[in-house]
C-alpha cells in the first residue's frame, strides 16, 4: 500500500482564518481552529489537504506534512 494515500499537508492561511472569523461572528459563534503538534509545540492550521494543488487560498503555507496516522492534531470545531 502506498504511503501517499495517508500523506497530508496541514496548511495555514490568514485569509481563510479571517473569512471564517467574520462568517462565524455574524452567527454569534466563536470559531475554534485546529492545532497540530510540530516539534512539541502546538501550531494553528486552517485546512488539511492531500496535495498543495488543493489549497483554496493563495497565502496558504505548510505548517507540517506527513503520514496523518502518525501526526497528533485536533480538529477545528
PyMOL Python script that loads the backbone (N, CA, C, O; Angstrom):
from pymol import cmd

cmd.read_pdbstr("""\
ATOM      1  N   UNK A   1       0.838  -1.180   0.000  1.00  0.00           N
ATOM      2  CA  UNK A   1       0.000   0.000   0.000  1.00  0.00           C
ATOM      3  C   UNK A   1       0.887   1.249   0.000  1.00  0.00           C
ATOM      4  O   UNK A   1       1.872   1.315   0.735  1.00  0.00           O
ATOM      5  N   UNK A   2       0.546   2.203  -0.797  1.00  0.00           N
ATOM      6  CA  UNK A   2       1.337   3.416  -0.942  1.00  0.00           C
ATOM      7  C   UNK A   2       1.140   4.355   0.252  1.00  0.00           C
ATOM      8  O   UNK A   2       0.026   4.519   0.749  1.00  0.00           O
ATOM      9  N   UNK A   3       2.234   4.962   0.702  1.00  0.00           N
ATOM     10  CA  UNK A   3       2.143   5.934   1.793  1.00  0.00           C
ATOM     11  C   UNK A   3       1.511   7.239   1.330  1.00  0.00           C
ATOM     12  O   UNK A   3       1.065   8.028   2.162  1.00  0.00           O
ATOM     13  N   UNK A   4       1.462   7.487   0.017  1.00  0.00           N
ATOM     14  CA  UNK A   4       0.849   8.707  -0.497  1.00  0.00           C
ATOM     15  C   UNK A   4      -0.626   8.783  -0.138  1.00  0.00           C
ATOM     16  O   UNK A   4      -1.192   9.872  -0.047  1.00  0.00           O
ATOM     17  N   UNK A   5      -1.239   7.647   0.063  1.00  0.00           N
ATOM     18  CA  UNK A   5      -2.645   7.600   0.443  1.00  0.00           C
ATOM     19  C   UNK A   5      -2.871   8.303   1.782  1.00  0.00           C
ATOM     20  O   UNK A   5      -3.936   8.881   1.999  1.00  0.00           O
ATOM     21  N   UNK A   6      -1.895   8.263   2.671  1.00  0.00           N
ATOM     22  CA  UNK A   6      -2.020   8.839   4.009  1.00  0.00           C
ATOM     23  C   UNK A   6      -1.260  10.153   4.174  1.00  0.00           C
ATOM     24  O   UNK A   6      -1.320  10.758   5.245  1.00  0.00           O
ATOM     25  N   UNK A   7      -0.554  10.607   3.153  1.00  0.00           N
ATOM     26  CA  UNK A   7       0.221  11.836   3.256  1.00  0.00           C
ATOM     27  C   UNK A   7      -0.705  13.047   3.207  1.00  0.00           C
ATOM     28  O   UNK A   7      -1.520  13.174   2.294  1.00  0.00           O
ATOM     29  N   UNK A   8      -0.579  13.927   4.184  1.00  0.00           N
ATOM     30  CA  UNK A   8      -1.410  15.129   4.247  1.00  0.00           C
ATOM     31  C   UNK A   8      -0.548  16.342   4.547  1.00  0.00           C
ATOM     32  O   UNK A   8       0.525  16.237   5.142  1.00  0.00           O
ATOM     33  N   UNK A   9      -1.041  17.488   4.125  1.00  0.00           N
ATOM     34  CA  UNK A   9      -0.415  18.772   4.398  1.00  0.00           C
ATOM     35  C   UNK A   9      -1.346  19.557   5.320  1.00  0.00           C
ATOM     36  O   UNK A   9      -2.525  19.738   5.016  1.00  0.00           O
ATOM     37  N   UNK A  10      -0.818  20.013   6.426  1.00  0.00           N
ATOM     38  CA  UNK A  10      -1.553  20.895   7.325  1.00  0.00           C
ATOM     39  C   UNK A  10      -1.127  22.305   6.934  1.00  0.00           C
ATOM     40  O   UNK A  10       0.050  22.650   7.034  1.00  0.00           O
ATOM     41  N   UNK A  11      -2.073  23.113   6.494  1.00  0.00           N
ATOM     42  CA  UNK A  11      -1.741  24.444   5.987  1.00  0.00           C
ATOM     43  C   UNK A  11      -2.425  25.531   6.814  1.00  0.00           C
ATOM     44  O   UNK A  11      -3.461  25.308   7.440  1.00  0.00           O
ATOM     45  N   UNK A  12      -1.814  26.706   6.794  1.00  0.00           N
ATOM     46  CA  UNK A  12      -2.370  27.882   7.462  1.00  0.00           C
ATOM     47  C   UNK A  12      -2.535  28.980   6.433  1.00  0.00           C
ATOM     48  O   UNK A  12      -1.627  29.246   5.646  1.00  0.00           O
ATOM     49  N   UNK A  13      -3.704  29.624   6.438  1.00  0.00           N
ATOM     50  CA  UNK A  13      -3.981  30.753   5.568  1.00  0.00           C
ATOM     51  C   UNK A  13      -4.640  31.852   6.398  1.00  0.00           C
ATOM     52  O   UNK A  13      -5.695  31.638   6.996  1.00  0.00           O
ATOM     53  N   UNK A  14      -4.021  33.016   6.430  1.00  0.00           N
ATOM     54  CA  UNK A  14      -4.594  34.144   7.168  1.00  0.00           C
ATOM     55  C   UNK A  14      -5.912  34.581   6.535  1.00  0.00           C
ATOM     56  O   UNK A  14      -6.844  34.958   7.244  1.00  0.00           O
ATOM     57  N   UNK A  15      -5.997  34.534   5.203  1.00  0.00           N
ATOM     58  CA  UNK A  15      -7.239  34.895   4.510  1.00  0.00           C
ATOM     59  C   UNK A  15      -8.377  33.956   4.917  1.00  0.00           C
ATOM     60  O   UNK A  15      -9.492  34.407   5.177  1.00  0.00           O
ATOM     61  N   UNK A  16      -8.097  32.669   4.971  1.00  0.00           N
ATOM     62  CA  UNK A  16      -9.110  31.694   5.352  1.00  0.00           C
ATOM     63  C   UNK A  16      -9.536  31.900   6.797  1.00  0.00           C
ATOM     64  O   UNK A  16     -10.720  31.804   7.122  1.00  0.00           O
ATOM     65  N   UNK A  17      -8.564  32.185   7.667  1.00  0.00           N
ATOM     66  CA  UNK A  17      -8.869  32.421   9.075  1.00  0.00           C
ATOM     67  C   UNK A  17      -9.755  33.653   9.227  1.00  0.00           C
ATOM     68  O   UNK A  17     -10.757  33.609   9.941  1.00  0.00           O
ATOM     69  N   UNK A  18      -9.400  34.746   8.567  1.00  0.00           N
ATOM     70  CA  UNK A  18     -10.181  35.983   8.660  1.00  0.00           C
ATOM     71  C   UNK A  18     -11.597  35.784   8.121  1.00  0.00           C
ATOM     72  O   UNK A  18     -12.558  36.280   8.709  1.00  0.00           O
ATOM     73  N   UNK A  19     -11.732  35.063   7.008  1.00  0.00           N
ATOM     74  CA  UNK A  19     -13.036  34.801   6.422  1.00  0.00           C
ATOM     75  C   UNK A  19     -13.904  33.985   7.379  1.00  0.00           C
ATOM     76  O   UNK A  19     -15.077  34.295   7.585  1.00  0.00           O
ATOM     77  N   UNK A  20     -13.322  32.951   7.953  1.00  0.00           N
ATOM     78  CA  UNK A  20     -14.089  32.101   8.876  1.00  0.00           C
ATOM     79  C   UNK A  20     -14.500  32.874  10.130  1.00  0.00           C
ATOM     80  O   UNK A  20     -15.616  32.709  10.624  1.00  0.00           O
ATOM     81  N   UNK A  21     -13.606  33.711  10.641  1.00  0.00           N
ATOM     82  CA  UNK A  21     -13.931  34.524  11.819  1.00  0.00           C
ATOM     83  C   UNK A  21     -15.094  35.464  11.490  1.00  0.00           C
ATOM     84  O   UNK A  21     -16.045  35.568  12.265  1.00  0.00           O
ATOM     85  N   UNK A  22     -15.022  36.144  10.351  1.00  0.00           N
ATOM     86  CA  UNK A  22     -16.089  37.101  10.007  1.00  0.00           C
ATOM     87  C   UNK A  22     -17.425  36.396   9.796  1.00  0.00           C
ATOM     88  O   UNK A  22     -18.465  36.932  10.180  1.00  0.00           O
ATOM     89  N   UNK A  23     -17.422  35.214   9.198  1.00  0.00           N
ATOM     90  CA  UNK A  23     -18.671  34.467   8.974  1.00  0.00           C
ATOM     91  C   UNK A  23     -19.255  33.989  10.296  1.00  0.00           C
ATOM     92  O   UNK A  23     -20.453  34.140  10.538  1.00  0.00           O
ATOM     93  N   UNK A  24     -18.421  33.415  11.149  1.00  0.00           N
ATOM     94  CA  UNK A  24     -18.933  32.852  12.401  1.00  0.00           C
ATOM     95  C   UNK A  24     -19.309  33.928  13.416  1.00  0.00           C
ATOM     96  O   UNK A  24     -20.186  33.699  14.249  1.00  0.00           O
ATOM     97  N   UNK A  25     -18.675  35.083  13.367  1.00  0.00           N
ATOM     98  CA  UNK A  25     -19.055  36.180  14.269  1.00  0.00           C
ATOM     99  C   UNK A  25     -20.462  36.666  13.946  1.00  0.00           C
ATOM    100  O   UNK A  25     -21.201  37.069  14.844  1.00  0.00           O
ATOM    101  N   UNK A  26     -20.838  36.631  12.660  1.00  0.00           N
ATOM    102  CA  UNK A  26     -22.184  37.061  12.260  1.00  0.00           C
ATOM    103  C   UNK A  26     -23.257  36.134  12.818  1.00  0.00           C
ATOM    104  O   UNK A  26     -24.390  36.556  13.047  1.00  0.00           O
ATOM    105  N   UNK A  27     -22.900  34.878  13.034  1.00  0.00           N
ATOM    106  CA  UNK A  27     -23.858  33.917  13.572  1.00  0.00           C
ATOM    107  C   UNK A  27     -23.767  33.820  15.094  1.00  0.00           C
ATOM    108  O   UNK A  27     -24.487  33.034  15.711  1.00  0.00           O
ATOM    109  N   UNK A  28     -22.889  34.611  15.698  1.00  0.00           N
ATOM    110  CA  UNK A  28     -22.772  34.622  17.144  1.00  0.00           C
ATOM    111  C   UNK A  28     -21.866  33.535  17.698  1.00  0.00           C
ATOM    112  O   UNK A  28     -21.816  33.322  18.909  1.00  0.00           O
ATOM    113  N   UNK A  29     -21.153  32.851  16.823  1.00  0.00           N
ATOM    114  CA  UNK A  29     -20.249  31.793  17.271  1.00  0.00           C
ATOM    115  C   UNK A  29     -18.826  32.321  17.380  1.00  0.00           C
ATOM    116  O   UNK A  29     -18.472  33.326  16.764  1.00  0.00           O
ATOM    117  N   UNK A  30     -18.026  31.633  18.168  1.00  0.00           N
ATOM    118  CA  UNK A  30     -16.617  31.969  18.290  1.00  0.00           C
ATOM    119  C   UNK A  30     -15.831  30.815  17.661  1.00  0.00           C
ATOM    120  O   UNK A  30     -15.816  29.714  18.212  1.00  0.00           O
ATOM    121  N   UNK A  31     -15.180  31.049  16.520  1.00  0.00           N
ATOM    122  CA  UNK A  31     -14.528  29.947  15.819  1.00  0.00           C
ATOM    123  C   UNK A  31     -13.346  29.372  16.590  1.00  0.00           C
ATOM    124  O   UNK A  31     -12.597  30.104  17.235  1.00  0.00           O
ATOM    125  N   UNK A  32     -13.189  28.058  16.515  1.00  0.00           N
ATOM    126  CA  UNK A  32     -12.045  27.372  17.108  1.00  0.00           C
ATOM    127  C   UNK A  32     -11.324  26.654  15.987  1.00  0.00           C
ATOM    128  O   UNK A  32     -11.919  25.872  15.247  1.00  0.00           O
ATOM    129  N   UNK A  33     -10.050  26.925  15.872  1.00  0.00           N
ATOM    130  CA  UNK A  33      -9.249  26.353  14.802  1.00  0.00           C
ATOM    131  C   UNK A  33      -8.510  25.126  15.310  1.00  0.00           C
ATOM    132  O   UNK A  33      -8.290  24.966  16.510  1.00  0.00           O
ATOM    133  N   UNK A  34      -8.134  24.269  14.381  1.00  0.00           N
ATOM    134  CA  UNK A  34      -7.406  23.060  14.731  1.00  0.00           C
ATOM    135  C   UNK A  34      -5.959  23.366  15.079  1.00  0.00           C
ATOM    136  O   UNK A  34      -5.413  24.396  14.683  1.00  0.00           O
ATOM    137  N   UNK A  35      -5.351  22.461  15.821  1.00  0.00           N
ATOM    138  CA  UNK A  35      -3.928  22.582  16.137  1.00  0.00           C
ATOM    139  C   UNK A  35      -3.228  21.285  15.773  1.00  0.00           C
ATOM    140  O   UNK A  35      -3.811  20.202  15.817  1.00  0.00           O
ATOM    141  N   UNK A  36      -1.967  21.426  15.414  1.00  0.00           N
ATOM    142  CA  UNK A  36      -1.134  20.284  15.087  1.00  0.00           C
ATOM    143  C   UNK A  36       0.173  20.435  15.861  1.00  0.00           C
ATOM    144  O   UNK A  36       0.695  21.542  15.993  1.00  0.00           O
ATOM    145  N   UNK A  37       0.695  19.333  16.365  1.00  0.00           N
ATOM    146  CA  UNK A  37       1.930  19.382  17.146  1.00  0.00           C
ATOM    147  C   UNK A  37       3.126  19.330  16.197  1.00  0.00           C
ATOM    148  O   UNK A  37       3.283  18.381  15.429  1.00  0.00           O
ATOM    149  N   UNK A  38       3.972  20.370  16.261  1.00  0.00           N
ATOM    150  CA  UNK A  38       5.177  20.456  15.441  1.00  0.00           C
ATOM    151  C   UNK A  38       6.362  20.640  16.382  1.00  0.00           C
ATOM    152  O   UNK A  38       6.486  21.677  17.034  1.00  0.00           O
ATOM    153  N   UNK A  39       7.225  19.644  16.454  1.00  0.00           N
ATOM    154  CA  UNK A  39       8.389  19.673  17.350  1.00  0.00           C
ATOM    155  C   UNK A  39       7.986  19.984  18.790  1.00  0.00           C
ATOM    156  O   UNK A  39       8.674  20.739  19.477  1.00  0.00           O
ATOM    157  N   UNK A  40       6.888  19.415  19.243  1.00  0.00           N
ATOM    158  CA  UNK A  40       6.427  19.580  20.609  1.00  0.00           C
ATOM    159  C   UNK A  40       5.622  20.827  20.870  1.00  0.00           C
ATOM    160  O   UNK A  40       5.176  21.045  21.997  1.00  0.00           O
ATOM    161  N   UNK A  41       5.422  21.654  19.859  1.00  0.00           N
ATOM    162  CA  UNK A  41       4.694  22.910  20.007  1.00  0.00           C
ATOM    163  C   UNK A  41       3.401  22.877  19.191  1.00  0.00           C
ATOM    164  O   UNK A  41       3.430  22.554  18.003  1.00  0.00           O
ATOM    165  N   UNK A  42       2.262  23.209  19.820  1.00  0.00           N
ATOM    166  CA  UNK A  42       1.016  23.258  19.048  1.00  0.00           C
ATOM    167  C   UNK A  42       1.003  24.463  18.095  1.00  0.00           C
ATOM    168  O   UNK A  42       1.311  25.587  18.492  1.00  0.00           O
ATOM    169  N   UNK A  43       0.648  24.210  16.856  1.00  0.00           N
ATOM    170  CA  UNK A  43       0.546  25.257  15.837  1.00  0.00           C
ATOM    171  C   UNK A  43      -0.861  25.230  15.259  1.00  0.00           C
ATOM    172  O   UNK A  43      -1.446  24.159  15.092  1.00  0.00           O
ATOM    173  N   UNK A  44      -1.402  26.394  14.955  1.00  0.00           N
ATOM    174  CA  UNK A  44      -2.748  26.511  14.391  1.00  0.00           C
ATOM    175  C   UNK A  44      -2.683  26.200  12.896  1.00  0.00           C
ATOM    176  O   UNK A  44      -1.753  26.612  12.202  1.00  0.00           O
ATOM    177  N   UNK A  45      -3.683  25.467  12.415  1.00  0.00           N
ATOM    178  CA  UNK A  45      -3.824  25.244  10.977  1.00  0.00           C
ATOM    179  C   UNK A  45      -5.258  25.546  10.580  1.00  0.00           C
ATOM    180  O   UNK A  45      -6.165  25.494  11.411  1.00  0.00           O
ATOM    181  N   UNK A  46      -5.461  25.861   9.308  1.00  0.00           N
ATOM    182  CA  UNK A  46      -6.808  26.187   8.838  1.00  0.00           C
ATOM    183  C   UNK A  46      -7.379  25.136   7.898  1.00  0.00           C
ATOM    184  O   UNK A  46      -8.584  25.128   7.648  1.00  0.00           O
ATOM    185  N   UNK A  47      -6.529  24.241   7.367  1.00  0.00           N
ATOM    186  CA  UNK A  47      -7.028  23.227   6.438  1.00  0.00           C
ATOM    187  C   UNK A  47      -6.054  22.054   6.369  1.00  0.00           C
ATOM    188  O   UNK A  47      -4.861  22.202   6.634  1.00  0.00           O
ATOM    189  N   UNK A  48      -6.578  20.897   6.011  1.00  0.00           N
ATOM    190  CA  UNK A  48      -5.775  19.697   5.766  1.00  0.00           C
ATOM    191  C   UNK A  48      -6.058  19.286   4.327  1.00  0.00           C
ATOM    192  O   UNK A  48      -7.213  19.096   3.944  1.00  0.00           O
ATOM    193  N   UNK A  49      -4.993  19.150   3.526  1.00  0.00           N
ATOM    194  CA  UNK A  49      -5.163  18.776   2.120  1.00  0.00           C
ATOM    195  C   UNK A  49      -4.227  17.629   1.768  1.00  0.00           C
ATOM    196  O   UNK A  49      -3.185  17.449   2.399  1.00  0.00           O
ATOM    197  N   UNK A  50      -4.603  16.861   0.763  1.00  0.00           N
ATOM    198  CA  UNK A  50      -3.778  15.741   0.311  1.00  0.00           C
ATOM    199  C   UNK A  50      -2.687  16.210  -0.644  1.00  0.00           C
ATOM    200  O   UNK A  50      -1.664  15.541  -0.795  1.00  0.00           O
ATOM    201  N   UNK A  51      -2.898  17.350  -1.288  1.00  0.00           N
ATOM    202  CA  UNK A  51      -1.932  17.895  -2.238  1.00  0.00           C
ATOM    203  C   UNK A  51      -1.987  19.413  -2.155  1.00  0.00           C
ATOM    204  O   UNK A  51      -3.049  19.985  -1.908  1.00  0.00           O
ATOM    205  N   UNK A  52      -0.862  20.061  -2.359  1.00  0.00           N
ATOM    206  CA  UNK A  52      -0.854  21.517  -2.330  1.00  0.00           C
ATOM    207  C   UNK A  52      -1.637  22.110  -3.502  1.00  0.00           C
ATOM    208  O   UNK A  52      -1.935  23.305  -3.503  1.00  0.00           O
ATOM    209  N   UNK A  53      -1.967  21.304  -4.481  1.00  0.00           N
ATOM    210  CA  UNK A  53      -2.817  21.766  -5.578  1.00  0.00           C
ATOM    211  C   UNK A  53      -4.251  21.983  -5.109  1.00  0.00           C
ATOM    212  O   UNK A  53      -5.039  22.615  -5.812  1.00  0.00           O
ATOM    213  N   UNK A  54      -4.599  21.470  -3.937  1.00  0.00           N
ATOM    214  CA  UNK A  54      -5.962  21.571  -3.417  1.00  0.00           C
ATOM    215  C   UNK A  54      -6.187  22.777  -2.511  1.00  0.00           C
ATOM    216  O   UNK A  54      -7.312  22.988  -2.058  1.00  0.00           O
ATOM    217  N   UNK A  55      -5.153  23.581  -2.228  1.00  0.00           N
ATOM    218  CA  UNK A  55      -5.352  24.732  -1.348  1.00  0.00           C
ATOM    219  C   UNK A  55      -6.283  25.724  -2.013  1.00  0.00           C
ATOM    220  O   UNK A  55      -6.255  25.903  -3.231  1.00  0.00           O
ATOM    221  N   UNK A  56      -7.112  26.371  -1.199  1.00  0.00           N
ATOM    222  CA  UNK A  56      -8.123  27.283  -1.730  1.00  0.00           C
ATOM    223  C   UNK A  56      -7.733  28.745  -1.615  1.00  0.00           C
ATOM    224  O   UNK A  56      -8.382  29.608  -2.207  1.00  0.00           O
ATOM    225  N   UNK A  57      -6.679  29.036  -0.858  1.00  0.00           N
ATOM    226  CA  UNK A  57      -6.270  30.420  -0.642  1.00  0.00           C
ATOM    227  C   UNK A  57      -4.803  30.584  -1.035  1.00  0.00           C
ATOM    228  O   UNK A  57      -3.967  29.742  -0.710  1.00  0.00           O
ATOM    229  N   UNK A  58      -4.505  31.664  -1.730  1.00  0.00           N
ATOM    230  CA  UNK A  58      -3.167  31.883  -2.285  1.00  0.00           C
ATOM    231  C   UNK A  58      -2.091  32.071  -1.212  1.00  0.00           C
ATOM    232  O   UNK A  58      -0.916  31.807  -1.469  1.00  0.00           O
ATOM    233  N   UNK A  59      -2.474  32.521  -0.019  1.00  0.00           N
ATOM    234  CA  UNK A  59      -1.475  32.764   1.013  1.00  0.00           C
ATOM    235  C   UNK A  59      -1.215  31.539   1.904  1.00  0.00           C
ATOM    236  O   UNK A  59      -0.561  31.662   2.939  1.00  0.00           O
ATOM    237  N   UNK A  60      -1.716  30.374   1.518  1.00  0.00           N
ATOM    238  CA  UNK A  60      -1.548  29.152   2.319  1.00  0.00           C
ATOM    239  C   UNK A  60      -0.081  28.752   2.416  1.00  0.00           C
ATOM    240  O   UNK A  60       0.639  28.710   1.419  1.00  0.00           O
ATOM    241  N   UNK A  61       0.343  28.458   3.648  1.00  0.00           N
ATOM    242  CA  UNK A  61       1.700  27.962   3.884  1.00  0.00           C
ATOM    243  C   UNK A  61       1.609  26.623   4.610  1.00  0.00           C
ATOM    244  O   UNK A  61       0.652  26.367   5.342  1.00  0.00           O
ATOM    245  N   UNK A  62       2.600  25.783   4.404  1.00  0.00           N
ATOM    246  CA  UNK A  62       2.615  24.468   5.036  1.00  0.00           C
ATOM    247  C   UNK A  62       3.080  24.613   6.479  1.00  0.00           C
ATOM    248  O   UNK A  62       4.159  25.144   6.740  1.00  0.00           O
ATOM    249  N   UNK A  63       2.262  24.139   7.415  1.00  0.00           N
ATOM    250  CA  UNK A  63       2.643  24.109   8.829  1.00  0.00           C
ATOM    251  C   UNK A  63       3.461  22.847   9.080  1.00  0.00           C
ATOM    252  O   UNK A  63       4.528  22.900   9.693  1.00  0.00           O
ATOM    253  N   UNK A  64       2.957  21.718   8.605  1.00  0.00           N
ATOM    254  CA  UNK A  64       3.667  20.447   8.658  1.00  0.00           C
ATOM    255  C   UNK A  64       3.022  19.498   7.663  1.00  0.00           C
ATOM    256  O   UNK A  64       1.921  19.745   7.169  1.00  0.00           O
ATOM    257  N   UNK A  65       3.718  18.419   7.379  1.00  0.00           N
ATOM    258  CA  UNK A  65       3.152  17.411   6.485  1.00  0.00           C
ATOM    259  C   UNK A  65       3.692  16.050   6.875  1.00  0.00           C
ATOM    260  O   UNK A  65       4.713  15.941   7.554  1.00  0.00           O
ATOM    261  N   UNK A  66       2.998  15.025   6.440  1.00  0.00           N
ATOM    262  CA  UNK A  66       3.435  13.668   6.716  1.00  0.00           C
ATOM    263  C   UNK A  66       2.266  12.701   6.787  1.00  0.00           C
ATOM    264  O   UNK A  66       1.154  13.007   6.358  1.00  0.00           O
ATOM    265  N   UNK A  67       2.542  11.535   7.336  1.00  0.00           N
ATOM    266  CA  UNK A  67       1.550  10.476   7.475  1.00  0.00           C
ATOM    267  C   UNK A  67       0.525  10.895   8.525  1.00  0.00           C
ATOM    268  O   UNK A  67       0.863  11.066   9.696  1.00  0.00           O
ATOM    269  N   UNK A  68      -0.711  11.057   8.108  1.00  0.00           N
ATOM    270  CA  UNK A  68      -1.761  11.556   9.002  1.00  0.00           C
ATOM    271  C   UNK A  68      -2.009  10.613  10.181  1.00  0.00           C
ATOM    272  O   UNK A  68      -2.522  11.034  11.218  1.00  0.00           O
ATOM    273  N   UNK A  69      -1.650   9.356  10.023  1.00  0.00           N
ATOM    274  CA  UNK A  69      -1.830   8.391  11.115  1.00  0.00           C
ATOM    275  C   UNK A  69      -0.810   8.604  12.225  1.00  0.00           C
ATOM    276  O   UNK A  69      -1.014   8.132  13.343  1.00  0.00           O
ATOM    277  N   UNK A  70       0.278   9.303  11.941  1.00  0.00           N
ATOM    278  CA  UNK A  70       1.345   9.496  12.923  1.00  0.00           C
ATOM    279  C   UNK A  70       1.404  10.925  13.473  1.00  0.00           C
ATOM    280  O   UNK A  70       2.159  11.194  14.407  1.00  0.00           O
ATOM    281  N   UNK A  71       0.630  11.827  12.914  1.00  0.00           N
ATOM    282  CA  UNK A  71       0.651  13.231  13.335  1.00  0.00           C
ATOM    283  C   UNK A  71      -0.418  13.443  14.392  1.00  0.00           C
ATOM    284  O   UNK A  71      -1.552  12.989  14.238  1.00  0.00           O
ATOM    285  N   UNK A  72      -0.053  14.138  15.475  1.00  0.00           N
ATOM    286  CA  UNK A  72      -1.009  14.443  16.543  1.00  0.00           C
ATOM    287  C   UNK A  72      -1.632  15.818  16.229  1.00  0.00           C
ATOM    288  O   UNK A  72      -0.933  16.819  16.073  1.00  0.00           O
ATOM    289  N   UNK A  73      -2.963  15.824  16.145  1.00  0.00           N
ATOM    290  CA  UNK A  73      -3.666  17.061  15.828  1.00  0.00           C
ATOM    291  C   UNK A  73      -5.055  17.040  16.421  1.00  0.00           C
ATOM    292  O   UNK A  73      -5.584  15.986  16.772  1.00  0.00           O
ATOM    293  N   UNK A  74      -5.646  18.235  16.529  1.00  0.00           N
ATOM    294  CA  UNK A  74      -7.041  18.360  16.950  1.00  0.00           C
ATOM    295  C   UNK A  74      -7.818  18.964  15.798  1.00  0.00           C
ATOM    296  O   UNK A  74      -7.318  19.829  15.080  1.00  0.00           O
ATOM    297  N   UNK A  75      -9.036  18.504  15.632  1.00  0.00           N
ATOM    298  CA  UNK A  75      -9.901  19.021  14.570  1.00  0.00           C
ATOM    299  C   UNK A  75     -10.474  20.368  14.986  1.00  0.00           C
ATOM    300  O   UNK A  75     -10.703  20.608  16.171  1.00  0.00           O
ATOM    301  N   UNK A  76     -10.710  21.254  14.009  1.00  0.00           N
ATOM    302  CA  UNK A  76     -11.408  22.501  14.344  1.00  0.00           C
ATOM    303  C   UNK A  76     -12.847  22.201  14.726  1.00  0.00           C
ATOM    304  O   UNK A  76     -13.421  21.203  14.289  1.00  0.00           O
ATOM    305  N   UNK A  77     -13.423  23.068  15.541  1.00  0.00           N
ATOM    306  CA  UNK A  77     -14.818  22.846  15.921  1.00  0.00           C
ATOM    307  C   UNK A  77     -15.655  24.075  15.648  1.00  0.00           C
ATOM    308  O   UNK A  77     -16.859  24.071  15.907  1.00  0.00           O
TER     309      UNK A  77
END
""", "prot")
cmd.dss("prot")
cmd.show_as("cartoon", "prot")
cmd.util.cbc("prot")
cmd.orient("prot")
